[in-house]
Amino acid sequence: MTETIVATKERPDLARITGMWRWEAFFKDQNLDDILKLDSECATSPDLLPTVLVLLNDQRPTGMVTLCLDDLDGRPELNPWLAGLYVNPADRSNGYGQCLVRELEAFASKAGIKRLSLYTLNAANFYAMAGWNTFETFEHEGKVYSIMQKKIG
């Protein structure tokens, strides 16, 4: 298999699938059309942030990850963020998530970013294996989330 990673800014045709994935995994309680519109706007924006990276396996979309601002309301001091990591369920357990994280870190480093943040409900161990450190936890609606950071570059 040939694996490549592209930004939706290079391949705006991928914005529909990333929007569908984002809605399915993270925003099912919101309007799908709104999420699709956001991903389309991201793909056509000239700005660095947000950027969505998509993993392609033999040109078939397999997963995504996003570099963005303000992923956690009220915490702008933690910008920028790694967010929206998603791998198609049929393609999980193949190392694609770690591959996407490494690629996003490299992309951010090339852009001059020195530190990234993320938050997670249940994937702290996954990110710890990639060198991320938990520096804070918070509770929201009875669930405990980890805020993690990593110095890059």
N, C-alpha and C positions, 0 to 999 in steps of 0.2 A: 504494500500500500504506500501511496505517496501522500505524505502529510505536509500541508502548508498552512500558514496562518496569515490571514489578511485582515485589514481593517474594513469596516463597512464603508468608510470614506472612499476606499479604492473600489469596493464592490457594493454599491448601494442596493443592488438587487437582493442582497442578503438581509436587508433590514426587515423584511416581512417575517422571515423565519426567526430572527433574533427577537423581534417584538412578540411573536407567538410564544417563544420559549420564556421570555421575561414575564409575560402575563401568566402563563401556566405555572411557573415556579414561584413567582414572588408577588404577583398583583391580581390574583384571581378575583378579588373582591372589587376590582376597579373595571371600568369600561375598556374592553379589548381595543376598540377603535382609538381611544386616547393613548394607549400604550403603543400601538402600531404607529401612530402619528409621531410620538416621541422618538421612536427608533429611526423613523424615516428622517426626521429633522436632524438627528445626530449624524446620520450617514451623509447628509448634505451640508453640514456645518463646516466652515473653514477653521473653526477653533480646535485647539488641541483637546480640550475637555468639553464634552465627553468624547471618548473614543471607544468603540466596540471592536474587539478582536474576535475573529471567527476561525476556528480550527476546521480545516477541510481534509477529509480522507478521500483520496481519489475524486476530488472536487465535490464531495458530498458533505454538507454542513454537519458537523459532529458536536461542536461545543462553542461556547463563547465566554468572554470576560470583558468587563468594562472598567475604564479609567475615568473617574468622574469627580465632581465637587459635591459637597453637601449631601452625602449619602445618609447621614444621621442628623435629623433635625436638631438645631441648637448647638451643634458642635463644629463650627467652621474652622476652629483652630486645628482640627485634625485633617484638614484637606491636604492633598488629594486622597482619593479612596480607590481601592480595588473593590469592585462590586459586581454583583450579578454573575458570579461564576456558575456555569451550567454546562453539563455534558448530557447529551441524549441518553436516556436510560439504557438503551440497547448497547451503548458504547462505553459504559462505565466499567471500572476496574481494569482499564488498559493504560493508566498513567496519563490520560489526556488532561485531566484537571491540573495535575502538577505541571504539565507542559504549558498549559495556558497561563498559569500563574508565573512561571519563569519568563515566558514571552512578554507578559505585561510588565513585569519588573524591568526587563531589558529595554522595552519601549519607553517606559517612564524615565529610566536612567539616561537614555540617549536624549531625552527632552530636557535634561537638567534637573529632574526631580530627585531629591535626596532621601525622602522618606514617604512611605505609603501607610495608610491606615485601612482597616476593614473591621466589620463587626459580624459576628456569627452566633447563631443559637446553638448549633450542634456540630460544627466542623473545626473546633479549635485544634484538635489533634492533627487533622489533615494539614492545617496551615503551619502548625508547629514543626511538622516534618519538613516543611519548606523554609524553615528558619525564622518564622514569625513568632513574636513574643506577645503574650497577653499582658497588658499593663493596667487594665481596668475591667470591671464587670458592672452591669447595670440590670435592673429589673424592669420589665415592661409587660403589663397584662399578665402578671404571675409567672413569667418566664425570665430566666437569667441568661443574658447575652455577654459575650466576651468581646472587648475591643482589643484589637491586636495591631501591632505596628512592625515595620521592618525598614531598616536603613538600607538604601540601595545606592548603587553607583560607586 
